[in-house]
């Protein structure tokens, strides 16, 4: 026999329900139930008393009100060792409820159903279920809350072996119930924010995340890690990509794939990006996927070894043949032709990620954890449309095309960022240095160490994610033949930079927008 005498079962997800109820009945536990749950139990020939029989009040408002009654919540919230509570319960004919098994209306799933209008969707917001779980979790020393069907077998096993649920089990179930209801409300709040299109920062912000899978490890083998998705939103980007083949995606793979995918999706023409350690080591916009890959890889073939490759066009057979020549970790694209799949299937460890939807600007914030808090900001989506000429010489059409390409790449390079480009191909990238002039030196070193596939007759241009605090970067750029520069402007020494550009006959565009990336 179990110490539990009475249980309330009211579930949307019927997984494991019959087995749980059967086990409880065999232990002599009286079962209370509602609506569809009671019907399922009756069909399984398991006796359950309808909640309305206990409350003396029928379900009303199309089932919106079923369990919200003192005879139910009094039975859950009454402290067993508190005489005043027991006296109140006795005075009002309230019997104790020792186990509450509830899971909630599937609002999270309903959000993804485009057939549901807003009014229909509102009916998927659970009221009574959330209240039942919170009440049981609050009084978990006396009442066990169970919200996850995967916990049913362990609950039955512990009850059958010891006749009761221990304090640690009750605390664990309470923590899970509170997390479940908090997640549920976070999804609903996110839905309303998304519908409103509100971009202001709320006083209280909660993000509902659901674990999709455990990862082998984090950034390093001694760190545990998992991948979560934001609930209530359609899967998108890298997190929503279909994995076609290869080893399991690692923590670092996800970070690098995201960096590559965000950059490649910023191009309109066929493009390829190669990323290593969250920085693009090569990028190219061209005519065909195969050509863009050859040029992007050649821009820094030393760094590209073991890199992440992204395309904004389908990968065809020719492109797959090029990819198969190198050791790569991941390839991500809108789709893969059958011939490409056949070619790349021979590289069994190579991960292929397919994401048909190129990135738009979803309702999303950039959330980062720091010690003791979180930083939340808008995504950096400003296109910097100004592009004001501040030099004596305006860029040529060829230079301007290359500057616009380099500026897009610079946005995705860790600060301080310097991008050197010829045409629509990077030839040198300097990233993450404390000094901008040292970022340039690294970009130059990379350019000089690579044969590349860039056309030498095309002008060499430079993009900087932030302004030039001194003219030294421009003086160094002139030594390697840079003819045009694009930068945000905004330094107190802007005039020095403009003067340097004019002395070197460089064209200079100022965007008025900086793109720091830390």
KOLBA-786294 format. One record per residue (C-alpha): x, y, z; residue in three letters; residue number from 0. Coordinates in steps of 0.001 Angstrom, whole numbers, plus 500000, padded with zeros to 6 digits. Layout:
BEGIN
{atom {X,Y,Z},ALA,NUM}
...
***
This chain:
BEGIN
{atom {500000,500000,500000},UNK,0}
{atom {501063,503549,499310},UNK,1}
{atom {500946,506482,501704},UNK,2}
{atom {499360,508319,498799},UNK,3}
{atom {495603,507948,499076},UNK,4}
{atom {494288,510282,496416},UNK,5}
{atom {495655,511466,493074},UNK,6}
{atom {494451,514017,490525},UNK,7}
{atom {495231,513134,486914},UNK,8}
{atom {494490,515776,484264},UNK,9}
{atom {496771,515635,481251},UNK,10}
{atom {496860,516931,477706},UNK,11}
{atom {499608,514519,476667},UNK,12}
{atom {498233,511029,477335},UNK,13}
{atom {501630,509313,476976},UNK,14}
{atom {502008,506707,479741},UNK,15}
{atom {498712,507751,481356},UNK,16}
{atom {497047,504336,481381},UNK,17}
{atom {500123,502588,482784},UNK,18}
{atom {500461,505196,485536},UNK,19}
{atom {496789,505072,486478},UNK,20}
{atom {496794,501268,486471},UNK,21}
{atom {499786,501195,488798},UNK,22}
{atom {498229,503720,491171},UNK,23}
{atom {494938,501818,491225},UNK,24}
{atom {496723,498594,492138},UNK,25}
{atom {498228,500432,495123},UNK,26}
{atom {494771,501472,496245},UNK,27}
{atom {495118,505144,495252},UNK,28}
{atom {491813,506862,494476},UNK,29}
{atom {491974,508683,491131},UNK,30}
{atom {490270,511965,490341},UNK,31}
{atom {490197,513126,486771},UNK,32}
{atom {488705,515539,484226},UNK,33}
{atom {487325,515526,480702},UNK,34}
{atom {489476,513769,478146},UNK,35}
{atom {491711,512189,480767},UNK,36}
{atom {488720,510563,482506},UNK,37}
{atom {487437,509314,479150},UNK,38}
{atom {490802,507697,478335},UNK,39}
{atom {490844,505971,481709},UNK,40}
{atom {487279,504698,481351},UNK,41}
{atom {488161,503268,477941},UNK,42}
{atom {491021,501410,479659},UNK,43}
{atom {488560,500178,482308},UNK,44}
{atom {490269,502138,485069},UNK,45}
{atom {487882,503758,487524},UNK,46}
{atom {488332,507493,488002},UNK,47}
{atom {486020,509882,489824},UNK,48}
{atom {485179,513006,487858},UNK,49}
{atom {486326,516238,489513},UNK,50}
{atom {482798,517588,489115},UNK,51}
{atom {481590,514818,491478},UNK,52}
{atom {483984,516128,494126},UNK,53}
{atom {483246,519821,493652},UNK,54}
{atom {479537,519461,493035},UNK,55}
{atom {480040,521916,490189},UNK,56}
{atom {480072,521028,486486},UNK,57}
{atom {482705,521991,483952},UNK,58}
{atom {481680,525357,482452},UNK,59}
{atom {482692,527802,479724},UNK,60}
{atom {483506,525042,477232},UNK,61}
{atom {485864,523437,479733},UNK,62}
{atom {487714,526628,480632},UNK,63}
{atom {486742,526079,484271},UNK,64}
{atom {487076,522540,485634},UNK,65}
{atom {489441,522304,488566},UNK,66}
{atom {489418,525913,489814},UNK,67}
{atom {487481,525158,492989},UNK,68}
{atom {488256,525244,496767},UNK,69}
{atom {487564,521517,497135},UNK,70}
{atom {490383,520837,494685},UNK,71}
{atom {492884,523538,495615},UNK,72}
{atom {492112,523189,499313},UNK,73}
{atom {492925,519491,499037},UNK,74}
{atom {496275,520323,497403},UNK,75}
{atom {497351,523326,499458},UNK,76}
{atom {496312,522157,502946},UNK,77}
{atom {499335,521454,505140},UNK,78}
{atom {498932,518015,506699},UNK,79}
{atom {500664,518942,509963},UNK,80}
{atom {498909,522285,510424},UNK,81}
{atom {495828,521934,512642},UNK,82}
{atom {494113,525087,511346},UNK,83}
{atom {494399,523811,507776},UNK,84}
{atom {493009,520420,508704},UNK,85}
{atom {490183,522021,510635},UNK,86}
{atom {489253,524214,507642},UNK,87}
{atom {489331,521157,505383},UNK,88}
{atom {487098,519203,507752},UNK,89}
{atom {484651,522103,508135},UNK,90}
{atom {484232,522389,504360},UNK,91}
{atom {484334,518717,503442},UNK,92}
{atom {487667,518961,501617},UNK,93}
{atom {489607,515725,501157},UNK,94}
{atom {493392,515719,500710},UNK,95}
{atom {494991,515233,497288},UNK,96}
{atom {498438,513662,497579},UNK,97}
{atom {499577,513462,493962},UNK,98}
{atom {498944,515919,491098},UNK,99}
{atom {499741,514646,487600},UNK,100}
{atom {499262,517434,485085},UNK,101}
{atom {500740,518496,481784},UNK,102}
{atom {499574,521566,479938},UNK,103}
{atom {497677,522426,476780},UNK,104}
{atom {500220,522336,473924},UNK,105}
{atom {500501,526091,473317},UNK,106}
{atom {504107,525672,472191},UNK,107}
{atom {503085,523232,469441},UNK,108}
{atom {500023,525271,468494},UNK,109}
{atom {502190,528342,467838},UNK,110}
{atom {503667,526564,464839},UNK,111}
{atom {500261,525687,463347},UNK,112}
{atom {499539,528326,460713},UNK,113}
{atom {495965,527065,460386},UNK,114}
{atom {495101,528425,463840},UNK,115}
{atom {493861,531978,464142},UNK,116}
{atom {494675,534121,467166},UNK,117}
{atom {491351,533353,468855},UNK,118}
{atom {491857,529612,468426},UNK,119}
{atom {495422,529880,469686},UNK,120}
{atom {494279,531561,472893},UNK,121}
{atom {492314,528420,473775},UNK,122}
{atom {495641,526584,474048},UNK,123}
{atom {496667,528751,477011},UNK,124}
{atom {496264,526563,480082},UNK,125}
{atom {494967,528189,483281},UNK,126}
{atom {493862,525443,485650},UNK,127}
{atom {496763,523134,484856},UNK,128}
{atom {499386,525770,485615},UNK,129}
{atom {497624,526590,488890},UNK,130}
{atom {497410,522926,489901},UNK,131}
{atom {501107,522329,489297},UNK,132}
{atom {502165,525479,491133},UNK,133}
{atom {499935,524648,494086},UNK,134}
{atom {501291,521100,494330},UNK,135}
{atom {504876,522293,493931},UNK,136}
{atom {504385,524902,496645},UNK,137}
{atom {503123,522192,499007},UNK,138}
{atom {505516,519505,497727},UNK,139}
{atom {506324,518247,501224},UNK,140}
{atom {502779,516860,501290},UNK,141}
{atom {501795,516755,497593},UNK,142}
{atom {503910,515440,494726},UNK,143}
{atom {503631,517354,491424},UNK,144}
{atom {504357,515350,488259},UNK,145}
{atom {504389,517161,484894},UNK,146}
{atom {506583,514943,482714},UNK,147}
{atom {505442,511502,481480},UNK,148}
{atom {509065,510346,481530},UNK,149}
{atom {508892,510541,485352},UNK,150}
{atom {505911,508146,485646},UNK,151}
{atom {507912,504898,485780},UNK,152}
{atom {510295,506210,488468},UNK,153}
{atom {507382,507507,490562},UNK,154}
{atom {505587,504157,490379},UNK,155}
{atom {508776,502265,491164},UNK,156}
{atom {509538,504351,494268},UNK,157}
{atom {505953,504082,495485},UNK,158}
{atom {505875,500327,494986},UNK,159}
{atom {509214,499801,496752},UNK,160}
{atom {508823,502140,499719},UNK,161}
{atom {505175,503165,499725},UNK,162}
{atom {506093,506840,499571},UNK,163}
{atom {508058,509442,497661},UNK,164}
{atom {511157,510671,499482},UNK,165}
{atom {512005,514344,500169},UNK,166}
{atom {514632,514525,497413},UNK,167}
{atom {512195,513130,494849},UNK,168}
{atom {509550,515635,495914},UNK,169}
{atom {511989,518552,495651},UNK,170}
{atom {513125,517387,492236},UNK,171}
{atom {509535,517092,491006},UNK,172}
{atom {508701,520521,492462},UNK,173}
{atom {511692,522123,490738},UNK,174}
{atom {510674,520504,487476},UNK,175}
{atom {507063,521695,487851},UNK,176}
{atom {508092,525303,488503},UNK,177}
{atom {510520,525190,485562},UNK,178}
{atom {507756,523747,483375},UNK,179}
{atom {505243,526468,484216},UNK,180}
{atom {507899,529191,483913},UNK,181}
{atom {508867,527899,480477},UNK,182}
{atom {505221,527716,479458},UNK,183}
{atom {504590,531340,480422},UNK,184}
{atom {507824,532435,478704},UNK,185}
{atom {506610,530942,475427},UNK,186}
{atom {503267,532727,475736},UNK,187}
{atom {504937,536049,476589},UNK,188}
{atom {507299,535693,473613},UNK,189}
{atom {504339,535036,471329},UNK,190}
{atom {502610,538236,472402},UNK,191}
{atom {505831,540256,472078},UNK,192}
{atom {506319,538870,468600},UNK,193}
{atom {502755,539678,467568},UNK,194}
{atom {503112,543223,468842},UNK,195}
{atom {506424,543631,467106},UNK,196}
{atom {507564,545418,470267},UNK,197}
{atom {511240,546296,470267},UNK,198}
{atom {511409,548002,473650},UNK,199}
{atom {513149,546182,476452},UNK,200}
{atom {510655,544865,479023},UNK,201}
{atom {511248,545252,482741},UNK,202}
{atom {511016,541482,483063},UNK,203}
{atom {512396,539248,480325},UNK,204}
{atom {512208,535483,480312},UNK,205}
{atom {513321,533245,477465},UNK,206}
{atom {511696,529837,477077},UNK,207}
{atom {514269,527295,475949},UNK,208}
{atom {513782,523593,475318},UNK,209}
{atom {516720,521203,475163},UNK,210}
{atom {517057,519525,471792},UNK,211}
{atom {520130,517418,472428},UNK,212}
{atom {523161,516938,474629},UNK,213}
{atom {526430,517770,472904},UNK,214}
{atom {529572,515681,473219},UNK,215}
{atom {531203,518559,475095},UNK,216}
{atom {531442,522364,475090},UNK,217}
{atom {534212,524573,473775},UNK,218}
{atom {536675,522174,475403},UNK,219}
{atom {536378,518467,476246},UNK,220}
{atom {536137,519073,480003},UNK,221}
{atom {533035,521275,479578},UNK,222}
{atom {529542,519796,479396},UNK,223}
{atom {527137,521345,476874},UNK,224}
{atom {523689,521063,475317},UNK,225}
{atom {521781,522678,472456},UNK,226}
{atom {518504,524453,473219},UNK,227}
{atom {515938,526083,470944},UNK,228}
{atom {513652,528948,471800},UNK,229}
{atom {510176,527477,472157},UNK,230}
{atom {507163,528845,470327},UNK,231}
{atom {509241,530051,467366},UNK,232}
{atom {509599,528267,464061},UNK,233}
{atom {513003,526566,463877},UNK,234}
{atom {515237,528789,461770},UNK,235}
{atom {518872,529432,460969},UNK,236}
{atom {521516,526963,462029},UNK,237}
{atom {519368,525674,464895},UNK,238}
{atom {516618,524691,462455},UNK,239}
{atom {518870,523140,459817},UNK,240}
{atom {518401,519533,458749},UNK,241}
{atom {521510,517431,459339},UNK,242}
{atom {521962,515179,456303},UNK,243}
{atom {525111,513300,457287},UNK,244}
{atom {528268,513308,459366},UNK,245}
{atom {529313,513227,462994},UNK,246}
{atom {527237,514911,465672},UNK,247}
{atom {527395,518708,465551},UNK,248}
{atom {529672,520046,468269},UNK,249}
{atom {529390,523196,470385},UNK,250}
{atom {532084,524953,468338},UNK,251}
{atom {530545,523707,465084},UNK,252}
{atom {527290,525434,465979},UNK,253}
{atom {529063,528715,466728},UNK,254}
{atom {531082,528640,463520},UNK,255}
{atom {528149,527533,461364},UNK,256}
{atom {526102,530413,462729},UNK,257}
{atom {528850,532933,461918},UNK,258}
{atom {529222,531552,458388},UNK,259}
{atom {525482,531328,457744},UNK,260}
{atom {524754,534864,458922},UNK,261}
{atom {527469,536268,456654},UNK,262}
{atom {526679,534257,453537},UNK,263}
{atom {522985,535164,453825},UNK,264}
{atom {523878,538857,453594},UNK,265}
{atom {524850,538442,449923},UNK,266}
{atom {522365,538550,447044},UNK,267}
{atom {524554,536893,444412},UNK,268}
{atom {525981,533370,444731},UNK,269}
{atom {528429,533444,447619},UNK,270}
{atom {530586,531221,449785},UNK,271}
{atom {532110,531854,453205},UNK,272}
{atom {534776,529828,454992},UNK,273}
{atom {534885,530333,458777},UNK,274}
{atom {537460,529244,461340},UNK,275}
{atom {537134,529970,465057},UNK,276}
{atom {534140,532259,464501},UNK,277}
{atom {535930,534492,461975},UNK,278}
{atom {535691,534423,458180},UNK,279}
{atom {539057,533466,456757},UNK,280}
{atom {537729,533692,453215},UNK,281}
{atom {534629,534995,451461},UNK,282}
{atom {533661,535398,447846},UNK,283}
{atom {530645,536527,445858},UNK,284}
{atom {530615,535352,442244},UNK,285}
{atom {528781,533533,439493},UNK,286}
{atom {528611,529896,440608},UNK,287}
{atom {528904,528065,443950},UNK,288}
{atom {531957,526145,442732},UNK,289}
{atom {533789,529304,441692},UNK,290}
{atom {532936,531120,444929},UNK,291}
{atom {534213,528195,447004},UNK,292}
{atom {537503,527973,445106},UNK,293}
{atom {538138,531679,445634},UNK,294}
{atom {536961,531785,449245},UNK,295}
{atom {539135,528805,450156},UNK,296}
{atom {542163,530155,448273},UNK,297}
{atom {541930,533470,450141},UNK,298}
{atom {543457,531759,453208},UNK,299}
{atom {543913,528066,452517},UNK,300}
{atom {546132,527613,455570},UNK,301}
{atom {543411,528777,457967},UNK,302}
{atom {540628,527128,455962},UNK,303}
{atom {541882,523636,456839},UNK,304}
{atom {539192,522042,459015},UNK,305}
{atom {536921,525039,458488},UNK,306}
{atom {533200,525599,458175},UNK,307}
{atom {531787,526378,454717},UNK,308}
{atom {528453,528029,453941},UNK,309}
{atom {526719,528746,450642},UNK,310}
{atom {523642,530819,449823},UNK,311}
{atom {522917,528627,446785},UNK,312}
{atom {522397,524901,446333},UNK,313}
{atom {525528,522763,446288},UNK,314}
{atom {525780,520985,442931},UNK,315}
{atom {527998,518171,441757},UNK,316}
{atom {530840,520400,440573},UNK,317}
{atom {530929,522219,443911},UNK,318}
{atom {530867,518928,445801},UNK,319}
{atom {533880,517710,443817},UNK,320}
{atom {535780,520836,444890},UNK,321}
{atom {534697,520431,448515},UNK,322}
{atom {535778,516787,448558},UNK,323}
{atom {539415,517789,447951},UNK,324}
{atom {539794,519260,451426},UNK,325}
{atom {539330,518426,455079},UNK,326}
{atom {536300,520394,456284},UNK,327}
{atom {534148,520113,459400},UNK,328}
{atom {530759,521285,458108},UNK,329}
{atom {529088,522454,454924},UNK,330}
{atom {525820,524375,455133},UNK,331}
{atom {523620,525347,452198},UNK,332}
{atom {519975,525846,451205},UNK,333}
{atom {520037,522416,449532},UNK,334}
{atom {522302,519734,448071},UNK,335}
{atom {521792,518164,444649},UNK,336}
{atom {521634,514367,444562},UNK,337}
{atom {525006,514220,442803},UNK,338}
{atom {526513,516408,445543},UNK,339}
{atom {525128,514133,448245},UNK,340}
{atom {526591,511120,446492},UNK,341}
{atom {530036,512715,446186},UNK,342}
{atom {530141,514003,449762},UNK,343}
{atom {528731,510796,451273},UNK,344}
{atom {532206,509315,450819},UNK,345}
{atom {533455,511744,453478},UNK,346}
{atom {531484,510118,456270},UNK,347}
{atom {532561,512480,459045},UNK,348}
{atom {531744,515631,457066},UNK,349}
{atom {528607,517240,458449},UNK,350}
{atom {526097,518495,455886},UNK,351}
{atom {523471,520967,457092},UNK,352}
{atom {520529,521907,454889},UNK,353}
{atom {518533,525074,455606},UNK,354}
{atom {516240,526181,452739},UNK,355}
{atom {515239,529466,454415},UNK,356}
{atom {517875,532155,454055},UNK,357}
{atom {518053,534421,457073},UNK,358}
{atom {515683,537336,457344},UNK,359}
{atom {515473,539583,460416},UNK,360}
{atom {513442,537521,462882},UNK,361}
{atom {512023,538862,466111},UNK,362}
{atom {515111,538164,468144},UNK,363}
{atom {517528,539692,470606},UNK,364}
{atom {521197,539004,471073},UNK,365}
{atom {521477,537688,474651},UNK,366}
{atom {524860,537120,476256},UNK,367}
{atom {525771,535848,479700},UNK,368}
{atom {528259,537681,481884},UNK,369}
{atom {529164,536978,485496},UNK,370}
{atom {526232,538125,487589},UNK,371}
{atom {523860,539009,484766},UNK,372}
{atom {522932,539104,481096},UNK,373}
{atom {523443,541640,478322},UNK,374}
{atom {520610,542007,475820},UNK,375}
{atom {520810,543984,472592},UNK,376}
{atom {519217,544286,469161},UNK,377}
{atom {520768,542291,466357},UNK,378}
{atom {523238,544273,464273},UNK,379}
{atom {521186,544618,461099},UNK,380}
{atom {521904,548249,460152},UNK,381}
{atom {522901,548225,456460},UNK,382}
{atom {524830,551538,456675},UNK,383}
{atom {523185,553102,453657},UNK,384}
{atom {524963,556466,453982},UNK,385}
{atom {528342,555725,452325},UNK,386}
{atom {529423,559362,452161},UNK,387}
{atom {532532,560275,450148},UNK,388}
{atom {534899,562300,452365},UNK,389}
{atom {538051,562143,450239},UNK,390}
{atom {538976,564358,447307},UNK,391}
{atom {538656,561382,444999},UNK,392}
{atom {535438,559373,444801},UNK,393}
{atom {535778,555602,444402},UNK,394}
{atom {535490,554185,440927},UNK,395}
{atom {532564,551893,440156},UNK,396}
{atom {534898,548911,440492},UNK,397}
{atom {536240,550131,443836},UNK,398}
{atom {532762,550883,445143},UNK,399}
{atom {531528,547372,444362},UNK,400}
{atom {534501,545893,446177},UNK,401}
{atom {534145,548269,449145},UNK,402}
{atom {530511,547283,449631},UNK,403}
{atom {531516,543613,449567},UNK,404}
{atom {534356,544127,452060},UNK,405}
{atom {532079,546133,454379},UNK,406}
{atom {529621,543228,454593},UNK,407}
{atom {532437,540852,455513},UNK,408}
{atom {533942,543234,458108},UNK,409}
{atom {530675,543195,460042},UNK,410}
{atom {531260,539508,460844},UNK,411}
{atom {534937,539757,461770},UNK,412}
{atom {535920,540091,465437},UNK,413}
{atom {537022,543592,466398},UNK,414}
{atom {539367,545173,465618},UNK,415}
{atom {538532,544055,462077},UNK,416}
{atom {540351,544780,458837},UNK,417}
{atom {539278,543203,455546},UNK,418}
{atom {541308,543447,452352},UNK,419}
{atom {539511,542599,449118},UNK,420}
{atom {539950,542576,445376},UNK,421}
{atom {536715,542562,443441},UNK,422}
{atom {534250,540491,445440},UNK,423}
{atom {536819,538268,447112},UNK,424}
{atom {538683,538671,450378},UNK,425}
{atom {542457,538480,450087},UNK,426}
{atom {543335,539135,453719},UNK,427}
{atom {541437,539303,457013},UNK,428}
{atom {542821,540648,460286},UNK,429}
{atom {540685,539915,463349},UNK,430}
{atom {540473,540341,467093},UNK,431}
{atom {543536,542509,467684},UNK,432}
{atom {543817,545170,470365},UNK,433}
{atom {545308,547557,467800},UNK,434}
{atom {543722,548249,464414},UNK,435}
{atom {547106,548658,462763},UNK,436}
{atom {548076,545163,463965},UNK,437}
{atom {544870,543774,462446},UNK,438}
{atom {546033,545297,459164},UNK,439}
{atom {549472,543714,459548},UNK,440}
{atom {547857,540296,460013},UNK,441}
{atom {545625,540840,456971},UNK,442}
{atom {548683,541846,454918},UNK,443}
{atom {550624,538803,456141},UNK,444}
{atom {547769,536546,455062},UNK,445}
{atom {547502,538271,451687},UNK,446}
{atom {551208,537943,451011},UNK,447}
{atom {551355,534288,452067},UNK,448}
{atom {548540,533167,449751},UNK,449}
{atom {548654,532813,446008},UNK,450}
{atom {544881,533088,445940},UNK,451}
{atom {542727,533396,442838},UNK,452}
{atom {542105,537130,442941},UNK,453}
{atom {542756,539169,439814},UNK,454}
{atom {545822,541287,440561},UNK,455}
{atom {544673,544033,438229},UNK,456}
{atom {541584,544653,440352},UNK,457}
{atom {541972,547463,442898},UNK,458}
{atom {542885,546493,446451},UNK,459}
{atom {540397,547936,448943},UNK,460}
{atom {540142,547978,452725},UNK,461}
{atom {537183,547841,455115},UNK,462}
{atom {537445,548675,458810},UNK,463}
{atom {534653,547844,461281},UNK,464}
{atom {535514,550900,463425},UNK,465}
{atom {536966,554333,462845},UNK,466}
{atom {540698,555055,462597},UNK,467}
{atom {541921,556693,465822},UNK,468}
{atom {545161,557609,464036},UNK,469}
{atom {546325,557828,460455},UNK,470}
{atom {548867,555016,460907},UNK,471}
{atom {546587,552313,459483},UNK,472}
{atom {546062,554333,456304},UNK,473}
{atom {549777,555014,455926},UNK,474}
{atom {550472,551278,456233},UNK,475}
{atom {547648,550487,453791},UNK,476}
{atom {549161,552814,451203},UNK,477}
{atom {552412,550842,451314},UNK,478}
{atom {550656,547695,450065},UNK,479}
{atom {548706,549482,447325},UNK,480}
{atom {545262,550007,448891},UNK,481}
{atom {543368,552441,446665},UNK,482}
{atom {540045,552794,448490},UNK,483}
{atom {538796,552532,452084},UNK,484}
{atom {535430,552219,453789},UNK,485}
{atom {535057,552961,457509},UNK,486}
{atom {532442,554284,459960},UNK,487}
{atom {534026,557639,460776},UNK,488}
{atom {533363,559350,464074},UNK,489}
{atom {536872,559777,465472},UNK,490}
{atom {538025,563137,466815},UNK,491}
{atom {540920,562659,464371},UNK,492}
{atom {538784,561974,461308},UNK,493}
{atom {540420,564892,459504},UNK,494}
{atom {543828,563269,459924},UNK,495}
{atom {542484,560112,458273},UNK,496}
{atom {540953,562077,455427},UNK,497}
{atom {544197,563994,454949},UNK,498}
{atom {546138,560716,454838},UNK,499}
{atom {543718,559296,452271},UNK,500}
{atom {544104,562370,450076},UNK,501}
{atom {547907,562296,450357},UNK,502}
{atom {547869,558694,449134},UNK,503}
{atom {545188,559361,446476},UNK,504}
{atom {542843,556957,448214},UNK,505}
{atom {539084,557144,447922},UNK,506}
{atom {537349,557032,451303},UNK,507}
{atom {533744,556230,452131},UNK,508}
{atom {532282,556900,455573},UNK,509}
{atom {529212,554878,456593},UNK,510}
{atom {528262,556520,459888},UNK,511}
{atom {527673,553021,461325},UNK,512}
{atom {530226,550877,463110},UNK,513}
{atom {530110,547098,463415},UNK,514}
{atom {532074,546059,466490},UNK,515}
{atom {531849,542341,467209},UNK,516}
{atom {533255,541173,470523},UNK,517}
***
